[in-house]
Amino acid sequence: MQKKSTISSMLILLMMLGSISVLNAQVQSTEKRYIRIGSLQSHFSAYGSERAWNTRYYEGLRWPAEYQRQDNSVIKRFWIGSEDFKDDAGTAFEKYVVYFAADFVDESIFPMELKQIAKYEPPYVFVDGNNLTAPYLDDIDEINPDIIPDRIIKNVVNTSMGLTLKRTIYAFSQQYHDNYFIKIFTFVNTGNTDYDDEIELNAPLKGVRIAWGTRYSVCRDGATVIGGPQQWGKFSWTTRRGENYAAHVNDVITLDNPIVDWIRCSFQWAGQGDVNTVIDNIGAPDYTGNGRLKAPHHAGVAILHVDKSASDHSDDPNQPTIIGWHAGDKRPDLKGVSKPNEPFMIQTYNTLLSGVPYMGLGGDERFDEKYMESNPVPYTVHNDPGGTNMWVAYGPFDLAPGDSITIVEAEGVSGLSRTMSEIIGRRWKMAYDNPADKGPFELPDGTTTDDKDEFKDEWVYTGKDSILLTFSRAKRNYDMDFQIPQPPLPPPLFEVESGGDLIKLKWSPSPSETEADFGGYRIYRAVGKPDTVYQEIFACGKGTDNPEIVHTFNDVSAVRGYSYYYYIVSFNDGSNNQTDANPHGSLHSSKYYTMTTEPAYLKRKQGLALKDIRIVPNPYYIKASAREMQFPKEYDKIMFYNIPGKCTIKIFTERGDLIKTIDHNDGSGDEAWNSVTDYRQVIVSGLYLVYFEVSQDIYDKETGILLFKKGESITKKLIVIR
């Protein structure tokens, strides 16, 4: 009996080990990896395609990444299909289609691998001892100094068709190449239809087709002006270029002519909405605020390479089958892979995968140029409230067991910079507020107009050239086998420390300091918030030749009461940047490696007497125009100065209602309040009483004299004016 029990236990253990090996070969469908090294940042999903909805908003493809609500991603619908297919149960299908979506994981798609490889360890960034990089350490699975890009994501997905997707995403931090991702899709006829290593199919795949419909919101910030439905891209226009690609397939893009319209590509930008019709919505000007253009974004995909066949891996100038547009949510409803759904598979294969518009709601023309004049609101062309998808399809390909075909795309976002969006939007707002203002307004080509909307729109449309320039750089990068000039590495450690009369910045030497072209370091600073324009405040050479020396800079120009954010970059002299990959000149490490997201302050020493406590500003003005004069970009902030290092601050209304309690215990003489009560209500105009009570005995560290006795208190008045 004991022997039987032992054998049974061993069998159970072996079964468990076997099951563990299978489990280790797969990846949870919810797993993601984030790339956060350049101006374009996004996540990538284990199941091979991305849907941006995170239960709160559409997340992904953030550009420029340092600003809030710059997400552009909505959804990528991704199908593969084949003809005359027989599954592993022997069931025959006239057409067989697999849809890459989370609902189909474990049924027809099987995520096998998702990992991110970094070229080097990301820098550690600290503000007042807080490790700002700690939350992102799980982004990286491996370090490999031999890779060329800064980051590579590898993703493998098996399918019930036996066609395995191997997706590789390249990301670069070099300043001219950090707003796009290069994606290499390799489809291999492995015959593996599930998670284990067993090969279930051993037959050719005939008529393999690949297609995707992609939609962008361009962008989430702009939806607040254009209308809520724009968050899922309801009002996005779609266009395309590259109709004459075959005639230019051997052309070389140069720095003298870097913007070409023959690259195979499609992109989207935000058009007029039917929710907010008060203004011309192009660019989404903040007409109730300062006028800033909230949606200058142009997002899209360029096709860099398509294999001609499994035996000929040269680029096929006649692919894709179609580049065009399609109604956003009009598609056959594939809710499984069982035989009863074959009619939906046939419909999908014969339409969306074959370049034929489903229900006639699509085409290969430039959607915007054909319909914008007659239909200013994009979705009214097809009346699909889901908006309009970019539509790209490839094929057909025949793949014997072991055969593969590769498709290479670049996905990018570009448009007017934040600075230009503010300049153009502010000038437009002046004319919006004053209808008599007829300019003249200067257009991008140097001519003028007296129409404020034409002025705004023409500047927004320069984003078309911007995204074409992005695609051109991606193509040059790919054509050069990714051998673009490299910037120096960032400092491995960047520390910011708040002080009483200065803010101290320290950094360890860049590993690139030993290179002959290394130039030095530059430090940039923003005031009030991290998502704003940064100004250079310091530059230096590499300093000593001792790699152990920690570099320092003291920011003595900081003003008490303001919040400060920093980043540091390494730069070179540009001698390694002489190719046609991008403009020549000095290259620098990415600011996103070291940008601080928590503020540093000038902290004054604690006060010497309760009577010296000051409240700033006092009076506090609620009105927006007055608030802008108080603390830059921190319009809700009220400061308490010269307070004891350990005290409790209680704020009461004039009639004695306690609305806010603050425990001050950092030993400094400063404390900030965001003018919001403990009940998350913004204060209103009126008289407030601010009560300060010392929470423990406080002695002077140098003399030992008792400065404040526990329980001592004072009350000050705060006046709030509308």
N, C-alpha and C positions, 0 to 999 in steps of 0.2 A: 504493500500500500504506500509505504514511504517512497519507494522507487518510482511508482506511477505518479505520485504527487510531484516529485522532483522533475520528472520528464515533462509533466503538464506545465509546470512553472516555467521550464526552459522554453517550451513551445510558445507559451503566452508572451515571454520576454522577446523571443525572436520575432513574433508577430508585431509586437509593439515597436521594436526597432525597425522592422520593415515599414510599418506605417509612418514612423518618424522620417525615414529617408524619403518617402513619397511627399510628406508634408513639407519637408525642407526644400523640395524641388519646385514649390509653387509659392506664389505671392498673394497676399490678401488683396482683393479687388479695391479696397479703400486706400491702399498705400499710394503715397505721392512722394515725389522729390521736387524740391524747390531750387531754382537757380536764382541767385540774388547778387550777382557780381557786376551788372552793368545797368545802363539806363532802362533796358527792357528786362523785366523780371516776371517769372511765371512758374507754375507748377506743372508736373507731368504725371499722368496716372498710370497705374500698373496695367490696366486692361487695354492700353494702346491708343486711346483717344481721350479727348478732354471735354467734359461738360463743366461749365464754370460755376453753376449754381451751388452755393455752399449752405443752403437753407436760410441765408439772410440776404445775400446779394450775389451778383455774378462776379466772380473773382478770377483774375489772371490777366496776363499780358499787360502789366502795369508799365506805362510810359508817360512822362518821365517818372521813374520809380520813387524819387524822393518826395513827390507830392501826393496828397491824399486823393482818393477816389479817381485814380487814373486807370482803372481796370477797363480793358477793351474786349475781353473774351466773353463769348456767350456759349457757343456749342460748335462741335465738329462732328457731324454725322459721317460715319465711316463704314463702307460696305466692301466686301469682296464676294465675287461670284464665279461660278464655272458652269459648263454645260455637260450634259450626259454623265452625271455624277452618280456614283454608287457609294453609299455610306458604309460604316463598318458593320452594320447589321445586314447588309446586302440589299437595302432598299434603294431603288433606282429613282433618280430625279432628272427631269428634263433640264431644269435649271436649279442650282443650289446657291443660296446666298447666306452669308454670315454678316451680322450687324455688330459692330464693336461698341457696346454700351454696357453700363454696369449691370443692367437687368439680365444680361445674357451670360454673365460670368458663371462658370460651372455647368453651363448648358451647351454653349457653342463656342465660347472663348475661355482660354485657360491661361492666366498670367503666370509666367514661369520665372521671370527675372525683372527686377527694377533696382538699379543702383546708380549712384552718382560718383564719378571719379574726379578728384581735384588734382591740379598740377602741383599745388603746394598747400601747406597748412594755411587756413585763413588766419589773418591777424586777430589778436585778442585786443579788444577795446574796452577800456574801463573809464567810468566817470564817477569820481568820488568813491572809488572802491567797488562800484557795481559793475559786474561783468556783463556787458551788453551783447556779447557774442554767444553767451551760454545757451540761449533758447534755440540757436540755429546749428548746434553742433551735430545734430542728427541728420542734417542735410547730406553729409558726405559719408560715403561708405569706404572709399579707398583713396590713398594718395599715390600718385604715379608721376614723378618728375619728368618722365620721358614723353608724356603726351604733349601735343602741340597746343590745343585749345586750353583755356583756363579750366573749363569743366566739360565733362562728357557724361551724358546719361545713357545707359544701356537698358533696353527694354525688350523682353522676348515674350511672345504670346502664341501659344498653340491654338489651333482652331479645329472644329469638328470636320472641316473640309480636308484636314491634313496639310493645309498650307500654313506654315509658321511665319509670323511676322517678327523680324528682327529690326528694331527701331533704334537708331543712334542719333542723339541730339548733341550738337556742338555749340558751345557758347564762348564768347571772347570778351575780354574786358578792355581791349585796346580802344581808345576813344572814338575811332572812326568805324568800329565794327561791333559796338556793344548794344545796338538796338535791333538785332535780329538773331534768330537761331537757325542754324543749318541742320536739316533733318534728313537722315539717310534711311530710307525704307527698303529693306531687302526681304522679299517674299520667297520662301524656300519650300519646295514640295518635299516635306519630311515624312509625310504619311502618319505623323503623330497627332491623334485626335483628342488627347486628354492630358492629364498631368504626369502620368508615369512614363518610363523610358521605352515601353513596348511600342513597336510600330504596328499600327492597325491597318493601314492602307499601303498598297504597293502598286499603284496604277498611275498613268499619266493624268494630269489635270488639263482639261481642254477648255479653250476659250476663257481663260482667266481674265477677269476685269476687276478694276479697283476704282472706287469713286468716293468722293467726299463733298459734302455741302457744309460750308463754314459761314458762321454769322458773327459779326462783331457789333458791340454797342457803340463804340467810338464817340464818347466814352461815358463811363458811369457818372462822372462829374457833370457832363453836359445834359444828362437826363433830368437834372433838377430844373433846367431851363426849358428844354424841348418838350418835356413831359415824361412822366413815369414809365410809360411803355417803351421808351427808347432804351431802358436798361436791358431789354432783351433784343434790341436792334430793330424794333418795329419800323423806325424811320431811317434806316441806313440805305444809302445808295450803293450800288455795285457797278464797277466798271472793269475793263480789262485792257491789256495791251499785248503786243507780240503776234498780231495776226500775220505779220510778214517775217516771222522768225526764221523760216527756212532760207530766206534770201540773205540773212545776216549771220548764219550759223558759224561762219569762220571769221567774223569781225572781231577785232580786239578793242576793248573799251580802254580809253586813255584818260589821263588827267586833263587833257585839253578838251575832251568831250565826254564827261563822265555820266551824263544823263542821256539815256537812249530809250526809245519807246518800243524797241523790237524784242525786248526780253519777254518771254512768256510769263504773264503774271495776271493777277486779279486782286483788286483791293476795294475797300469800303470806306465811306465817310458819312457823317451824319447830315441828313437833309432836313427839309421842313416837316414839322409835326402838325397834327391836327388837334392836339390837346391844348397847346398854348399857341394861339394865333394872334397874339397882341403884337408880336414883332416878327421880322425876318429872322428865322432861327438858325440860319447857316452860321456855323461856328459857335452857336449857343452863347451869345453875349449875355453877361450877367446884368440885365437891364434894371434890376432893382438894387444893384450894388454898385461896384466901381466900373462895370462894363467889361471886365475881363472875359476873353473868349474861352469858354469852358470845354469846347469840343473842336479843336483844330486838328484832331488826330486823323490820320489815314493808316489803316491797318490792312495787311494782306499777305499774299503768298506768291513767290516767284518759283518757277520750275527751272532748275539748273541742269538736270540730266534725267533722261529716261532711256533705259536699255532698249535696243531694238528687238532683242529676243534673248532667250536663254543661252544661245550660242554666240550672239553678237552683242557685246556690252558697250558698243559705241553709242553715242547719243542719237536718238531718233528725232529728227526735226519735225516729223509729222505727228508726234505725240505732244500733248494729251489728245484723246479722242475729242474732248470738248473743254473749252474754258468759257464759262458763261455765268448765268444766274438761274435761280430757281426759287419758286415760292417756298417760304421758310418751313412750314409744317405740313406741306402736301407731299405725302409719300405713302406707299403701301405699308400697312401695319404688321410688321414681322414680330409676332408674339410667340416665338418658339421655332424649333427646327423640325417638328414632326411632319409627317406626310400631308395632313390636312392643310398645312400652310404653303404647300407648293404653289398654288395660284398666286400668292403674294410674292413668292420668290421669283416666279416667272415675270410678274409685273415689274418688280424691282430691277431684275437683270435686263429686261428689254427696254427699260426707260432710263432710270437714273444711272445705271452702270454702262449703258450703251450710247449715251449722249442724246437720248430722245426725251424731251420734256414730259414729265408725268402730268397727265390731264391737260397737256398743252401749256402748262404754266412755267415756261422757262425759255431760254434761248442762248445763243452764243454771241449776240451783239453786245455793244456797250450799253448796258441797261440805262445808265444815266443820260447819255447823249440821245438815246432814242425816245425816252419817255419824260424827261424832266420838264420840258416846256409845256406839255399837255397835262401832265400829272405831277404838280409840285410836291405832293405827299407821296413818297416812294411806294408804300404798300398798296396804294389804291390802284396800281397797275394791275395787280392780280387779286386784290382784296383778301389776302391771307394776313390776318392780324399778327401772325408770327414773324412777319417781316420777310426779308429777301436773303437767300443764301448765295454766297459765291459757290459755283459748281464746277468741279474739275473731275474728269473721268479718264482712265487709262485702259489700254488693251485693244484687242484681245491678245493673250499670250498662251502658248502651249508649254506645259512644264512636265517633263518626265521626272520620275523619282530622283531626288537629289538636285534637280535643276533649280535655278533661282533667277529672278530679275530684280533690278535695283532702280528706285526712283529717288531723286534728290530734290528737295525743296528748301527754300528759305522763307521763314515767316518773320515779318518785321512790322514795326510801328514807327511813324515819323509824322512830322508836321511842324507848325510854327512853334518856336521855343516859348517857354513861360514868359520870358521878358517881352518878346514881340506880341504875345497874346495880350499882355497887359497894356502895352503901348497902343496897339490898334484898337483894342476894346475900349480903352479910356477915351480915345479920340472919338470913336463912334458914339459913346455915351454922352459926350458933350453935345453932339448934334441931336441925339435923341431927346435930351432934356431941353434943347433950344431949337425948335423946328425952323427958326429963321436962319440957323447956321447951315450954310451951303458950301462950306469949305473955303478954298478948294482942298480936296483930299488927294494925297499923292498915292498913286497905284504902284504896284511892284515894278512895272516897266518904266517908271519915271514920269508917265503922263499923269494928268489930274482929272478929277471928276467932281461934280457938285452933289453927287448922290452918296449919302453916308452908307447905304446898304451895299451899293456896288463896290465902294471902297473896302468895306469889311469882307465881303464875299471873295473878292479877287485876292486878298491876302490869305484867306483861308484856303483857297484853291492852289496856292503855292505848295501846299502839302502834297499835291500830286507829283510835282517834281521832287519833293523831299523823299517820298516813298520809292520813286524810281531810282533816285540816287542810292538809297539804302539797298535796293535789289542789285544795283550795278556793283556795289562794293561786295555784296555777298557772292555774286558771280565771279568777280575777280579773285576773291579769297578761295573759292572752290577750284577755279581754273589753275591757281597757283599751288594746289595741293596743301592749302592752309598755311603756306609759308609767308604769311604777312609779317611785317616788322613788329617786333615785340617790345612792349614797354618794360621799364624796370619793375622789379617786384616791390610791393609796398612794405613798409616797416612791419615786422612781425608783432610788435607791441606798441600800442598807442594809449597813453594815460592822460586824463584831464583831471585836475584837482582844484576844487574851489578853495579860495583863500580869503584872508581878510583885506588885503590891499592889492592882490593880483590873482590871476588864474594861471596855474602852472601846467604846462604841457610837456610831456616826456615821451620819447619814442626810441626804440632800439633800431640799430642800423639796418637798412635794407640789405638783403643778401646780394643785391646787385651793386653795392658800393665798390666792390673790387673790379667791376668791369670798366674798361677804358672810357666808355661813352657816358658814364654816370654823371649826372649834372648836380643833383642835390634834392632839396625838399621844399615844398610850398605848403603853407597852412592857410586854410580858409575858415571864415567865421560867419555865422548867421545870428541875427538878433531876434529874440522873441519866440521863435518856433523853428523846427528843423526843416519844414517844407516851404522854403523861401529862397531868395537869391543869396548866395554866399559871396563874400568879398575876400580877396587875398589880403592877409595882414602880415605875412612873414615869408621870407625866402632865404635859403642859405645853401652853401655848397655841402659837400659830403663831410666836411670837418676833418677829423683826424683819420689816420689810417688804422687806428686801433678798433677792431670790430667789437670789442667789449664795451666801448664807451657808449653811454646812453646820452642821446641828444636832448636838450631842453630849450624851451622858450617860455618866457613869462609874459603873459598878456596883461600889461599894465594900463592899457587904454580902456579896459572894461569899466562900465558905469554901474554903480551900486543899484540893486533892485531889478536889473535887467537879466533875462535868461540868455545864455550863450551856448551855441552849438558849433562844433568844429569838425573838420576832417583834414587829413594830411595826405599828400601824394608825393611819391618819388618821381623825378623826371630825368630824362637823358638829354644829350645835346643834339639828337636827331641824326647823327651820322649814320645810324643803321636804318634810317627811314628814307630810302632813295628809290623805291620801286613805284610802279603805277598802281599799287594796291589802294592807295589813299594819298591825301596831300602830304607833302614833305614837311619836315620840321620836327621839333621836340615832341616826344611821346611821354605820357605820364601814366602812373598806375591809377587804377579806378578809385574814385572817391568813395564808392560804395563799400569798399573794404574797411574803411576807417571812419565813416560818418557816424557821429554820435547821435543818439536818439533820445538821450536824457540831458537836461540842461545843467550847466555849471553857472555859479553865481559868484559875485563878490560878497563874501559873508563878513559883515562887520562884527567887531568884538561886542560882547554883551554890554548893555548900558551900565552906568554906575549908580543911577538913581531912577526910581519910578517916575519922577516928575519929568525926566528927559524923554520919555516915550513919545514918539511921533507917529501919526497915521498919514500915509501918503497914497493917493491924493486925498485931500480933505478941504473942500467938498469933493465928492466923487460924482462925476457926471455920467448919467446913463445914456444920454443922447450919443448916437454913433459918432457924429462929427467931432464932439468934444472928447470922447473916449480915445480917439486916435492920437490925441495930444498927451495922453497920460503915460502909458508904457507901450512902446512900439510893438505892434502885433500881439499884445497881451492886454486886450482892451477890458477884460473883466478883472484885472488884478488890482488888489489893494494890499499895500505893504504896511507892516508894523515894524518900526525901527527903534533901536536902543532899548529893546526889551531884555529882561533877565534871561540867562541861558536856559533855565528850567522854569517854565511857568505854564499856567493854563489860561487860555484866552476864551472868554465867553461874550457873545454878541447878543444884545437884547434889543427888541423894538422899544419905542418910546413908552409904551404902556407896560413894559416889563416881560414880554414873551421871549423866552430863550429860543433863538433860531440857529445858533451855530456854536459848537465847542471845538477848540483846537488845542491839542496837547503839544506844546513846544518843548523839545527836549534835546536838541542837537548842540546846545551850548553856545550858539551864536546869538547875535543881537537882532537878527532878521527873521521874520515870518511872513509868508504870503497867504492871501485868501482870494479865492476866485469869485467872490461875491455871490456864491450859491449857498443856500441854507442846508442844514442837515436833512431837510425834507426834499432836497433837489429842486428848490424853487429859486429863481433869480430875485434878488432883492429889488424892492420898489423904492420910489422917492420917499424921503422922510428923515426923521432924526433917529439915530441908533446910539445905544450906549455900549461901549466896549470895555469890558471888565478884565483886568489883568491881575492874576494872583500867583505869587511865587510858590512853586510846588515843592521846593526843598531848600534847605540852607545852602547858600552859595558863598564860597570863600575865594578871595583873590589868590590865584595860583602862585604868585611871586611873593606877596607879603603875608599871606595867611589871614588877612583882615576879612571879617564878615561883611560881604557886600549886600546880601539880601537874606532876610530871615523868612523861613517858611511861613506862609499865611499872610505876608504883607500883600497889600493890594492897592489898586488905584483904578478909577473909572475915567475914561475919555469919551468925548462925543465925536460921532461921525455923521456928517450931513451928506445925504444922497439927493442929488438934484436931477430932474428929468430935463 
